[in-house]
């Protein structure tokens, strides 16, 4: 058993955009690093980091 056995969060990320237009962050509406055409939840780098801290596994 390893540390990843306790993490049940899907860490799939959308593809990075090569340039504008960028998708808005679903939390703060700032531009993200993801293409505007991506359908799904997108977070800006700051909100992505905060969400990772909030949902981090504490082994």
N, C-alpha and C positions, 0 to 999 in steps of 0.2 A: 504494500500500500504506500502511495506517495502523497505529497501535499496536494496534488491536483485532484485526488479522489474526493476531497471535501468541497471543492469549488463547483457549484452547479450552475454558475452564470455563463450564458453563451457569450463569448467574447468576439463574435463575428463583427467585423467592421465594414462599412461601405468603402468602395474604392476612392482613393484620393483624386481630387480634381486636378487637371493640368492647367486650369486657368478659370477666370470668371465665366459665367455667373456661378456663384457659390450658393449652396443651400443655407437657410437660416437655422440657427440653433433653436431647438424646440423649447428651451428654457428661457434664454435671455434675448433671443432674436438677433444676435450678432452673427456675422458671416462665419461659416465653418470652413473646413478644408475639403469638403465634399461637394460633388457637382450638384447643381440645382435640380438636375433631372433624376437624382436618386430618390426613390420612393421608400420612405421608412424614417426611423428616428435618427436625427443628426444632432450632434452636440459640438459646440465650439471647443477649442482646446482647453479653455479654463473650466467649463462645465463638465467636459469629459474627465478631466483630472479630479474634480470634486466628486463626481459620481463614482469614479474608481476608488477613491478614498472611502466613500460612504459604504460601498458594497464589497470592500476587500475582505478576503477570507482571514479570519483570525484563528490560526492553527494552534 
